[in-house]
Amino acid sequence: MIMPKATDRQYMTFPGEYCDDALTIEAALKNRSKPFEASSLLSEKLQERKPKRDEMVQYLADKRGISFKEMWNLILSGKYKPLTGEEVSKLQELDLESDE
């Protein structure tokens, strides 16, 4: 199976009638196509959320005792998995031992 290039991938599904209507209006007011406007709005929102996203990645990194960059790369590579309760308990035990 041939995977599409990253720039050819589609990420959005139908957003619902209300949001689709809002997107139609927004695009028309800016003389843009709906796909272009949707992409523009998504990019804008992702930039706006960067501080919060970075905070969340740092939290996950701290919880695992790894760097921000390591956590970021785990997520991007698809290797990130939420910790199990058992893994959290082990990390807490190690943290308590290091405090002593």
Residue, then its C-alpha position, 0 to 999 in steps of 0.5 A: m500500500i502506497m501512503p500519501k505524502a504528508t502534504d496530501r493527507q486529509y485530517m478533517t472529517f465533516p465538522g457538523e452542520y453548524c461548523d460547516d456553515a460557519l466555515t462556508i461563511e468565513a471562507a466566503l468573507k475572506n474569498r478563500s476556499k473552504p479547505f484553505e480556510a479550514s487549514s488556516l483556522l487549524s494552524e492558527k488554533l494550534q499556534e494559539r495552543k502551543p504554550k498549553r501543549d508544551e506544558m502538557v508534553q513537559y508534564l508527561a516528560d517529568k512524570r517519566g523522568i525524561s527530557f521534553k525533547e525525548m517525550w516530544n519525539l516519542i509522541l511524534s514517532g508513534k511510540y508514546k503509550p500512556l503509563t499503566g497504574e503499575e508503571v506509575s507506582k514503580l516510578q513513584e517508588l523510584d522517586l521516593e527512594s531518590d528523595e531519601 
